[in-house]
Amino acid sequence: MQATSFKGQGANFPLAEVDLDGWFHVPGIFLVAISRVRSPAHLHIRTFPNYMDLKVQRLKENVLDAQAFEEARKS
């Protein structure tokens, strides 16, 4: 069965092969995709984000707001 990360959200699959090439700009898509199986042994990741994709994600406004909120809670 094939499913997009959007369609698979909330579902569990016995096995999953993840190919997110070109989708790393969507916040949270990687987490949704890799969390559809119960064990990492049942997961195959075809494409993994490169370092710059991850850095760009961390600069998004909602991520920065969440970091500021967490820092304020610690104080």
PDB file of N, CA, C and O in Angstrom:
ATOM      1  N   MET A   1       0.833  -1.176   0.000  1.00  0.00           N
ATOM      2  CA  MET A   1       0.000   0.000   0.000  1.00  0.00           C
ATOM      3  C   MET A   1       0.878   1.240   0.000  1.00  0.00           C
ATOM      4  O   MET A   1       1.847   1.323   0.754  1.00  0.00           O
ATOM      5  N   GLN A   2       0.545   2.179  -0.826  1.00  0.00           N
ATOM      6  CA  GLN A   2       1.253   3.446  -0.842  1.00  0.00           C
ATOM      7  C   GLN A   2       0.388   4.502  -0.187  1.00  0.00           C
ATOM      8  O   GLN A   2      -0.830   4.528  -0.363  1.00  0.00           O
ATOM      9  N   ALA A   3       1.033   5.371   0.569  1.00  0.00           N
ATOM     10  CA  ALA A   3       0.306   6.466   1.200  1.00  0.00           C
ATOM     11  C   ALA A   3       1.250   7.648   1.338  1.00  0.00           C
ATOM     12  O   ALA A   3       2.446   7.475   1.571  1.00  0.00           O
ATOM     13  N   THR A   4       0.715   8.826   1.197  1.00  0.00           N
ATOM     14  CA  THR A   4       1.523  10.013   1.466  1.00  0.00           C
ATOM     15  C   THR A   4       1.596  10.195   2.974  1.00  0.00           C
ATOM     16  O   THR A   4       0.810   9.605   3.716  1.00  0.00           O
ATOM     17  N   SER A   5       2.534  11.008   3.424  1.00  0.00           N
ATOM     18  CA  SER A   5       2.630  11.278   4.858  1.00  0.00           C
ATOM     19  C   SER A   5       1.344  11.917   5.368  1.00  0.00           C
ATOM     20  O   SER A   5       0.932  11.684   6.504  1.00  0.00           O
ATOM     21  N   PHE A   6       0.722  12.717   4.525  1.00  0.00           N
ATOM     22  CA  PHE A   6      -0.529  13.353   4.925  1.00  0.00           C
ATOM     23  C   PHE A   6      -1.632  12.311   5.129  1.00  0.00           C
ATOM     24  O   PHE A   6      -2.371  12.355   6.112  1.00  0.00           O
ATOM     25  N   LYS A   7      -1.726  11.383   4.188  1.00  0.00           N
ATOM     26  CA  LYS A   7      -2.739  10.334   4.270  1.00  0.00           C
ATOM     27  C   LYS A   7      -2.437   9.351   5.397  1.00  0.00           C
ATOM     28  O   LYS A   7      -3.352   8.818   6.026  1.00  0.00           O
ATOM     29  N   GLY A   8      -1.170   9.117   5.644  1.00  0.00           N
ATOM     30  CA  GLY A   8      -0.768   8.149   6.657  1.00  0.00           C
ATOM     31  C   GLY A   8      -0.790   8.691   8.071  1.00  0.00           C
ATOM     32  O   GLY A   8      -0.589   7.936   9.022  1.00  0.00           O
ATOM     33  N   GLN A   9      -1.029   9.978   8.229  1.00  0.00           N
ATOM     34  CA  GLN A   9      -1.011  10.561   9.567  1.00  0.00           C
ATOM     35  C   GLN A   9      -2.071   9.896  10.441  1.00  0.00           C
ATOM     36  O   GLN A   9      -3.244   9.827  10.075  1.00  0.00           O
ATOM     37  N   GLY A  10      -1.640   9.413  11.589  1.00  0.00           N
ATOM     38  CA  GLY A  10      -2.555   8.740  12.508  1.00  0.00           C
ATOM     39  C   GLY A  10      -2.671   7.246  12.263  1.00  0.00           C
ATOM     40  O   GLY A  10      -3.272   6.533  13.065  1.00  0.00           O
ATOM     41  N   ALA A  11      -2.103   6.764  11.164  1.00  0.00           N
ATOM     42  CA  ALA A  11      -2.172   5.334  10.849  1.00  0.00           C
ATOM     43  C   ALA A  11      -0.911   4.633  11.329  1.00  0.00           C
ATOM     44  O   ALA A  11       0.112   5.272  11.574  1.00  0.00           O
ATOM     45  N   ASN A  12      -0.992   3.331  11.461  1.00  0.00           N
ATOM     46  CA  ASN A  12       0.176   2.503  11.759  1.00  0.00           C
ATOM     47  C   ASN A  12       0.329   1.490  10.642  1.00  0.00           C
ATOM     48  O   ASN A  12      -0.654   0.927  10.160  1.00  0.00           O
ATOM     49  N   PHE A  13       1.571   1.262  10.233  1.00  0.00           N
ATOM     50  CA  PHE A  13       1.858   0.316   9.175  1.00  0.00           C
ATOM     51  C   PHE A  13       2.855  -0.713   9.678  1.00  0.00           C
ATOM     52  O   PHE A  13       3.720  -0.378  10.488  1.00  0.00           O
ATOM     53  N   PRO A  14       2.758  -1.965   9.220  1.00  0.00           N
ATOM     54  CA  PRO A  14       3.716  -2.979   9.658  1.00  0.00           C
ATOM     55  C   PRO A  14       5.123  -2.702   9.132  1.00  0.00           C
ATOM     56  O   PRO A  14       6.104  -2.972   9.825  1.00  0.00           O
ATOM     57  N   LEU A  15       5.231  -2.168   7.921  1.00  0.00           N
ATOM     58  CA  LEU A  15       6.509  -1.812   7.301  1.00  0.00           C
ATOM     59  C   LEU A  15       6.331  -0.482   6.580  1.00  0.00           C
ATOM     60  O   LEU A  15       5.234  -0.152   6.130  1.00  0.00           O
ATOM     61  N   ALA A  16       7.422   0.280   6.474  1.00  0.00           N
ATOM     62  CA  ALA A  16       7.328   1.543   5.743  1.00  0.00           C
ATOM     63  C   ALA A  16       8.648   1.851   5.047  1.00  0.00           C
ATOM     64  O   ALA A  16       9.730   1.618   5.586  1.00  0.00           O
ATOM     65  N   GLU A  17       8.527   2.373   3.849  1.00  0.00           N
ATOM     66  CA  GLU A  17       9.678   2.893   3.114  1.00  0.00           C
ATOM     67  C   GLU A  17       9.375   4.369   2.892  1.00  0.00           C
ATOM     68  O   GLU A  17       8.356   4.721   2.297  1.00  0.00           O
ATOM     69  N   VAL A  18      10.267   5.228   3.375  1.00  0.00           N
ATOM     70  CA  VAL A  18      10.039   6.666   3.351  1.00  0.00           C
ATOM     71  C   VAL A  18      10.916   7.312   2.290  1.00  0.00           C
ATOM     72  O   VAL A  18      12.133   7.131   2.278  1.00  0.00           O
ATOM     73  N   ASP A  19      10.288   8.062   1.409  1.00  0.00           N
ATOM     74  CA  ASP A  19      11.011   8.835   0.395  1.00  0.00           C
ATOM     75  C   ASP A  19      10.447  10.248   0.423  1.00  0.00           C
ATOM     76  O   ASP A  19       9.383  10.511  -0.138  1.00  0.00           O
ATOM     77  N   LEU A  20      11.160  11.150   1.074  1.00  0.00           N
ATOM     78  CA  LEU A  20      10.688  12.524   1.234  1.00  0.00           C
ATOM     79  C   LEU A  20      11.475  13.510   0.383  1.00  0.00           C
ATOM     80  O   LEU A  20      11.483  14.708   0.665  1.00  0.00           O
ATOM     81  N   ASP A  21      12.123  13.023  -0.634  1.00  0.00           N
ATOM     82  CA  ASP A  21      12.910  13.908  -1.492  1.00  0.00           C
ATOM     83  C   ASP A  21      12.039  15.059  -1.998  1.00  0.00           C
ATOM     84  O   ASP A  21      11.020  14.838  -2.653  1.00  0.00           O
ATOM     85  N   GLY A  22      12.446  16.270  -1.689  1.00  0.00           N
ATOM     86  CA  GLY A  22      11.709  17.450  -2.111  1.00  0.00           C
ATOM     87  C   GLY A  22      10.611  17.887  -1.152  1.00  0.00           C
ATOM     88  O   GLY A  22       9.941  18.887  -1.410  1.00  0.00           O
ATOM     89  N   TRP A  23      10.406  17.167  -0.052  1.00  0.00           N
ATOM     90  CA  TRP A  23       9.345  17.499   0.904  1.00  0.00           C
ATOM     91  C   TRP A  23       9.864  17.986   2.249  1.00  0.00           C
ATOM     92  O   TRP A  23       9.071  18.215   3.162  1.00  0.00           O
ATOM     93  N   PHE A  24      11.162  18.147   2.392  1.00  0.00           N
ATOM     94  CA  PHE A  24      11.703  18.526   3.693  1.00  0.00           C
ATOM     95  C   PHE A  24      11.355  19.955   4.092  1.00  0.00           C
ATOM     96  O   PHE A  24      11.533  20.336   5.248  1.00  0.00           O
ATOM     97  N   HIS A  25      10.858  20.750   3.141  1.00  0.00           N
ATOM     98  CA  HIS A  25      10.466  22.121   3.467  1.00  0.00           C
ATOM     99  C   HIS A  25       9.147  22.169   4.242  1.00  0.00           C
ATOM    100  O   HIS A  25       8.797  23.215   4.790  1.00  0.00           O
ATOM    101  N   VAL A  26       8.417  21.067   4.298  1.00  0.00           N
ATOM    102  CA  VAL A  26       7.133  21.021   5.009  1.00  0.00           C
ATOM    103  C   VAL A  26       7.403  20.681   6.476  1.00  0.00           C
ATOM    104  O   VAL A  26       7.894  19.593   6.774  1.00  0.00           O
ATOM    105  N   PRO A  27       7.087  21.604   7.399  1.00  0.00           N
ATOM    106  CA  PRO A  27       7.375  21.352   8.815  1.00  0.00           C
ATOM    107  C   PRO A  27       6.670  20.100   9.331  1.00  0.00           C
ATOM    108  O   PRO A  27       5.471  19.917   9.119  1.00  0.00           O
ATOM    109  N   GLY A  28       7.428  19.245  10.009  1.00  0.00           N
ATOM    110  CA  GLY A  28       6.874  18.070  10.646  1.00  0.00           C
ATOM    111  C   GLY A  28       6.674  16.860   9.756  1.00  0.00           C
ATOM    112  O   GLY A  28       6.328  15.788  10.251  1.00  0.00           O
ATOM    113  N   ILE A  29       6.882  17.002   8.462  1.00  0.00           N
ATOM    114  CA  ILE A  29       6.580  15.900   7.539  1.00  0.00           C
ATOM    115  C   ILE A  29       7.484  14.691   7.794  1.00  0.00           C
ATOM    116  O   ILE A  29       7.034  13.550   7.684  1.00  0.00           O
ATOM    117  N   PHE A  30       8.737  14.928   8.128  1.00  0.00           N
ATOM    118  CA  PHE A  30       9.666  13.830   8.362  1.00  0.00           C
ATOM    119  C   PHE A  30       9.249  13.033   9.596  1.00  0.00           C
ATOM    120  O   PHE A  30       9.251  11.802   9.569  1.00  0.00           O
ATOM    121  N   LEU A  31       8.892  13.725  10.674  1.00  0.00           N
ATOM    122  CA  LEU A  31       8.463  13.041  11.895  1.00  0.00           C
ATOM    123  C   LEU A  31       7.216  12.206  11.646  1.00  0.00           C
ATOM    124  O   LEU A  31       7.133  11.065  12.100  1.00  0.00           O
ATOM    125  N   VAL A  32       6.252  12.763  10.932  1.00  0.00           N
ATOM    126  CA  VAL A  32       5.028  12.016  10.631  1.00  0.00           C
ATOM    127  C   VAL A  32       5.371  10.767   9.829  1.00  0.00           C
ATOM    128  O   VAL A  32       4.850   9.687  10.106  1.00  0.00           O
ATOM    129  N   ALA A  33       6.236  10.911   8.848  1.00  0.00           N
ATOM    130  CA  ALA A  33       6.567   9.781   7.978  1.00  0.00           C
ATOM    131  C   ALA A  33       7.277   8.658   8.722  1.00  0.00           C
ATOM    132  O   ALA A  33       6.963   7.486   8.514  1.00  0.00           O
ATOM    133  N   ILE A  34       8.229   8.996   9.584  1.00  0.00           N
ATOM    134  CA  ILE A  34       9.005   7.942  10.242  1.00  0.00           C
ATOM    135  C   ILE A  34       8.313   7.354  11.461  1.00  0.00           C
ATOM    136  O   ILE A  34       8.741   6.318  11.970  1.00  0.00           O
ATOM    137  N   SER A  35       7.258   7.991  11.933  1.00  0.00           N
ATOM    138  CA  SER A  35       6.596   7.495  13.143  1.00  0.00           C
ATOM    139  C   SER A  35       5.371   6.636  12.842  1.00  0.00           C
ATOM    140  O   SER A  35       4.535   6.427  13.722  1.00  0.00           O
ATOM    141  N   ARG A  36       5.252   6.142  11.630  1.00  0.00           N
ATOM    142  CA  ARG A  36       4.098   5.318  11.260  1.00  0.00           C
ATOM    143  C   ARG A  36       4.303   3.843  11.563  1.00  0.00           C
ATOM    144  O   ARG A  36       3.358   3.060  11.461  1.00  0.00           O
ATOM    145  N   VAL A  37       5.515   3.446  11.933  1.00  0.00           N
ATOM    146  CA  VAL A  37       5.800   2.041  12.269  1.00  0.00           C
ATOM    147  C   VAL A  37       6.112   1.935  13.761  1.00  0.00           C
ATOM    148  O   VAL A  37       6.486   2.917  14.402  1.00  0.00           O
ATOM    149  N   ARG A  38       5.955   0.742  14.294  1.00  0.00           N
ATOM    150  CA  ARG A  38       6.168   0.550  15.734  1.00  0.00           C
ATOM    151  C   ARG A  38       7.635   0.365  16.110  1.00  0.00           C
ATOM    152  O   ARG A  38       8.010   0.565  17.265  1.00  0.00           O
ATOM    153  N   SER A  39       8.463  -0.013  15.144  1.00  0.00           N
ATOM    154  CA  SER A  39       9.868  -0.275  15.441  1.00  0.00           C
ATOM    155  C   SER A  39      10.741   0.289  14.319  1.00  0.00           C
ATOM    156  O   SER A  39      10.370   0.196  13.149  1.00  0.00           O
ATOM    157  N   PRO A  40      11.894   0.872  14.657  1.00  0.00           N
ATOM    158  CA  PRO A  40      12.806   1.350  13.611  1.00  0.00           C
ATOM    159  C   PRO A  40      13.265   0.239  12.667  1.00  0.00           C
ATOM    160  O   PRO A  40      13.658   0.510  11.533  1.00  0.00           O
ATOM    161  N   ALA A  41      13.215  -1.006  13.133  1.00  0.00           N
ATOM    162  CA  ALA A  41      13.606  -2.137  12.285  1.00  0.00           C
ATOM    163  C   ALA A  41      12.646  -2.318  11.113  1.00  0.00           C
ATOM    164  O   ALA A  41      12.989  -2.968  10.125  1.00  0.00           O
ATOM    165  N   HIS A  42      11.458  -1.753  11.213  1.00  0.00           N
ATOM    166  CA  HIS A  42      10.457  -1.875  10.156  1.00  0.00           C
ATOM    167  C   HIS A  42      10.409  -0.657   9.242  1.00  0.00           C
ATOM    168  O   HIS A  42       9.453  -0.469   8.490  1.00  0.00           O
ATOM    169  N   LEU A  43      11.446   0.162   9.316  1.00  0.00           N
ATOM    170  CA  LEU A  43      11.482   1.422   8.572  1.00  0.00           C
ATOM    171  C   LEU A  43      12.689   1.467   7.645  1.00  0.00           C
ATOM    172  O   LEU A  43      13.805   1.151   8.058  1.00  0.00           O
ATOM    173  N   HIS A  44      12.470   1.855   6.404  1.00  0.00           N
ATOM    174  CA  HIS A  44      13.553   2.074   5.458  1.00  0.00           C
ATOM    175  C   HIS A  44      13.435   3.511   4.950  1.00  0.00           C
ATOM    176  O   HIS A  44      12.406   3.889   4.390  1.00  0.00           O
ATOM    177  N   ILE A  45      14.483   4.309   5.145  1.00  0.00           N
ATOM    178  CA  ILE A  45      14.473   5.707   4.704  1.00  0.00           C
ATOM    179  C   ILE A  45      15.281   5.802   3.423  1.00  0.00           C
ATOM    180  O   ILE A  45      16.495   5.599   3.436  1.00  0.00           O
ATOM    181  N   ARG A  46      14.615   6.111   2.316  1.00  0.00           N
ATOM    182  CA  ARG A  46      15.288   6.188   1.015  1.00  0.00           C
ATOM    183  C   ARG A  46      16.112   7.465   0.895  1.00  0.00           C
ATOM    184  O   ARG A  46      17.258   7.430   0.448  1.00  0.00           O
ATOM    185  N   THR A  47      15.539   8.570   1.287  1.00  0.00           N
ATOM    186  CA  THR A  47      16.257   9.850   1.210  1.00  0.00           C
ATOM    187  C   THR A  47      16.255  10.478   2.590  1.00  0.00           C
ATOM    188  O   THR A  47      15.232  10.490   3.275  1.00  0.00           O
ATOM    189  N   PHE A  48      17.379  10.988   2.987  1.00  0.00           N
ATOM    190  CA  PHE A  48      17.515  11.630   4.282  1.00  0.00           C
ATOM    191  C   PHE A  48      17.852  13.090   4.050  1.00  0.00           C
ATOM    192  O   PHE A  48      18.606  13.399   3.128  1.00  0.00           O
ATOM    193  N   PRO A  49      17.316  13.999   4.856  1.00  0.00           N
ATOM    194  CA  PRO A  49      17.592  15.417   4.615  1.00  0.00           C
ATOM    195  C   PRO A  49      19.077  15.725   4.765  1.00  0.00           C
ATOM    196  O   PRO A  49      19.758  15.176   5.632  1.00  0.00           O
ATOM    197  N   ASN A  50      19.565  16.617   3.902  1.00  0.00           N
ATOM    198  CA  ASN A  50      20.951  17.023   4.064  1.00  0.00           C
ATOM    199  C   ASN A  50      21.038  18.096   5.145  1.00  0.00           C
ATOM    200  O   ASN A  50      20.018  18.595   5.620  1.00  0.00           O
ATOM    201  N   TYR A  51      22.225  18.436   5.516  1.00  0.00           N
ATOM    202  CA  TYR A  51      22.468  19.363   6.613  1.00  0.00           C
ATOM    203  C   TYR A  51      21.788  20.714   6.380  1.00  0.00           C
ATOM    204  O   TYR A  51      21.214  21.283   7.309  1.00  0.00           O
ATOM    205  N   MET A  52      21.847  21.225   5.163  1.00  0.00           N
ATOM    206  CA  MET A  52      21.253  22.535   4.882  1.00  0.00           C
ATOM    207  C   MET A  52      19.727  22.489   4.978  1.00  0.00           C
ATOM    208  O   MET A  52      19.119  23.457   5.435  1.00  0.00           O
ATOM    209  N   ASP A  53      19.105  21.408   4.564  1.00  0.00           N
ATOM    210  CA  ASP A  53      17.653  21.275   4.721  1.00  0.00           C
ATOM    211  C   ASP A  53      17.259  21.366   6.193  1.00  0.00           C
ATOM    212  O   ASP A  53      16.276  22.020   6.544  1.00  0.00           O
ATOM    213  N   LEU A  54      18.035  20.705   7.048  1.00  0.00           N
ATOM    214  CA  LEU A  54      17.749  20.741   8.476  1.00  0.00           C
ATOM    215  C   LEU A  54      17.967  22.133   9.053  1.00  0.00           C
ATOM    216  O   LEU A  54      17.178  22.587   9.882  1.00  0.00           O
ATOM    217  N   LYS A  55      19.018  22.813   8.630  1.00  0.00           N
ATOM    218  CA  LYS A  55      19.293  24.167   9.118  1.00  0.00           C
ATOM    219  C   LYS A  55      18.186  25.137   8.714  1.00  0.00           C
ATOM    220  O   LYS A  55      17.782  25.983   9.512  1.00  0.00           O
ATOM    221  N   VAL A  56      17.695  25.023   7.484  1.00  0.00           N
ATOM    222  CA  VAL A  56      16.626  25.901   7.010  1.00  0.00           C
ATOM    223  C   VAL A  56      15.363  25.666   7.829  1.00  0.00           C
ATOM    224  O   VAL A  56      14.664  26.624   8.159  1.00  0.00           O
ATOM    225  N   GLN A  57      15.054  24.417   8.165  1.00  0.00           N
ATOM    226  CA  GLN A  57      13.880  24.118   8.992  1.00  0.00           C
ATOM    227  C   GLN A  57      13.951  24.829  10.329  1.00  0.00           C
ATOM    228  O   GLN A  57      12.944  25.332  10.826  1.00  0.00           O
ATOM    229  N   ARG A  58      15.150  24.871  10.918  1.00  0.00           N
ATOM    230  CA  ARG A  58      15.311  25.480  12.239  1.00  0.00           C
ATOM    231  C   ARG A  58      15.147  26.991  12.204  1.00  0.00           C
ATOM    232  O   ARG A  58      14.966  27.609  13.253  1.00  0.00           O
ATOM    233  N   LEU A  59      15.207  27.602  11.024  1.00  0.00           N
ATOM    234  CA  LEU A  59      15.056  29.044  10.905  1.00  0.00           C
ATOM    235  C   LEU A  59      13.612  29.482  10.671  1.00  0.00           C
ATOM    236  O   LEU A  59      13.335  30.680  10.622  1.00  0.00           O
ATOM    237  N   LYS A  60      12.705  28.546  10.526  1.00  0.00           N
ATOM    238  CA  LYS A  60      11.299  28.897  10.292  1.00  0.00           C
ATOM    239  C   LYS A  60      10.722  29.576  11.534  1.00  0.00           C
ATOM    240  O   LYS A  60      11.095  29.263  12.665  1.00  0.00           O
ATOM    241  N   GLU A  61       9.813  30.504  11.297  1.00  0.00           N
ATOM    242  CA  GLU A  61       9.270  31.325  12.382  1.00  0.00           C
ATOM    243  C   GLU A  61       8.623  30.493  13.486  1.00  0.00           C
ATOM    244  O   GLU A  61       8.827  30.774  14.667  1.00  0.00           O
ATOM    245  N   ASN A  62       7.855  29.485  13.124  1.00  0.00           N
ATOM    246  CA  ASN A  62       7.184  28.687  14.160  1.00  0.00           C
ATOM    247  C   ASN A  62       8.183  27.888  15.001  1.00  0.00           C
ATOM    248  O   ASN A  62       7.942  27.655  16.185  1.00  0.00           O
ATOM    249  N   VAL A  63       9.290  27.469  14.408  1.00  0.00           N
ATOM    250  CA  VAL A  63      10.326  26.751  15.162  1.00  0.00           C
ATOM    251  C   VAL A  63      11.019  27.708  16.115  1.00  0.00           C
ATOM    252  O   VAL A  63      11.266  27.361  17.270  1.00  0.00           O
ATOM    253  N   LEU A  64      11.334  28.906  15.647  1.00  0.00           N
ATOM    254  CA  LEU A  64      11.979  29.905  16.504  1.00  0.00           C
ATOM    255  C   LEU A  64      11.054  30.300  17.655  1.00  0.00           C
ATOM    256  O   LEU A  64      11.512  30.467  18.785  1.00  0.00           O
ATOM    257  N   ASP A  65       9.756  30.450  17.378  1.00  0.00           N
ATOM    258  CA  ASP A  65       8.787  30.774  18.430  1.00  0.00           C
ATOM    259  C   ASP A  65       8.725  29.659  19.470  1.00  0.00           C
ATOM    260  O   ASP A  65       8.666  29.931  20.669  1.00  0.00           O
ATOM    261  N   ALA A  66       8.738  28.416  19.020  1.00  0.00           N
ATOM    262  CA  ALA A  66       8.699  27.278  19.943  1.00  0.00           C
ATOM    263  C   ALA A  66       9.958  27.235  20.805  1.00  0.00           C
ATOM    264  O   ALA A  66       9.884  26.929  21.995  1.00  0.00           O
ATOM    265  N   GLN A  67      11.104  27.536  20.218  1.00  0.00           N
ATOM    266  CA  GLN A  67      12.351  27.557  20.987  1.00  0.00           C
ATOM    267  C   GLN A  67      12.320  28.663  22.031  1.00  0.00           C
ATOM    268  O   GLN A  67      12.743  28.451  23.167  1.00  0.00           O
ATOM    269  N   ALA A  68      11.822  29.847  21.660  1.00  0.00           N
ATOM    270  CA  ALA A  68      11.728  30.962  22.601  1.00  0.00           C
ATOM    271  C   ALA A  68      10.782  30.609  23.745  1.00  0.00           C
ATOM    272  O   ALA A  68      11.062  30.931  24.900  1.00  0.00           O
ATOM    273  N   PHE A  69       9.670  29.953  23.437  1.00  0.00           N
ATOM    274  CA  PHE A  69       8.720  29.533  24.460  1.00  0.00           C
ATOM    275  C   PHE A  69       9.375  28.553  25.432  1.00  0.00           C
ATOM    276  O   PHE A  69       9.222  28.687  26.646  1.00  0.00           O
ATOM    277  N   GLU A  70      10.100  27.574  24.902  1.00  0.00           N
ATOM    278  CA  GLU A  70      10.781  26.590  25.760  1.00  0.00           C
ATOM    279  C   GLU A  70      11.815  27.254  26.648  1.00  0.00           C
ATOM    280  O   GLU A  70      11.931  26.913  27.826  1.00  0.00           O
ATOM    281  N   GLU A  71      12.566  28.193  26.103  1.00  0.00           N
ATOM    282  CA  GLU A  71      13.566  28.903  26.904  1.00  0.00           C
ATOM    283  C   GLU A  71      12.902  29.716  28.010  1.00  0.00           C
ATOM    284  O   GLU A  71      13.411  29.760  29.131  1.00  0.00           O
ATOM    285  N   ALA A  72      11.775  30.360  27.714  1.00  0.00           N
ATOM    286  CA  ALA A  72      11.054  31.160  28.709  1.00  0.00           C
ATOM    287  C   ALA A  72      10.529  30.265  29.833  1.00  0.00           C
ATOM    288  O   ALA A  72      10.518  30.673  30.994  1.00  0.00           O
ATOM    289  N   ARG A  73      10.094  29.050  29.495  1.00  0.00           N
ATOM    290  CA  ARG A  73       9.583  28.110  30.513  1.00  0.00           C
ATOM    291  C   ARG A  73      10.694  27.649  31.449  1.00  0.00           C
ATOM    292  O   ARG A  73      10.445  27.396  32.627  1.00  0.00           O
ATOM    293  N   LYS A  74      11.913  27.538  30.936  1.00  0.00           N
ATOM    294  CA  LYS A  74      13.036  27.075  31.755  1.00  0.00           C
ATOM    295  C   LYS A  74      13.453  28.120  32.782  1.00  0.00           C
ATOM    296  O   LYS A  74      13.973  27.782  33.845  1.00  0.00           O
ATOM    297  N   SER A  75      13.226  29.380  32.462  1.00  0.00           N
ATOM    298  CA  SER A  75      13.664  30.472  33.360  1.00  0.00           C
ATOM    299  C   SER A  75      12.763  30.642  34.560  1.00  0.00           C
ATOM    300  O   SER A  75      13.005  31.514  35.394  1.00  0.00           O
TER     301      SER A  75
END
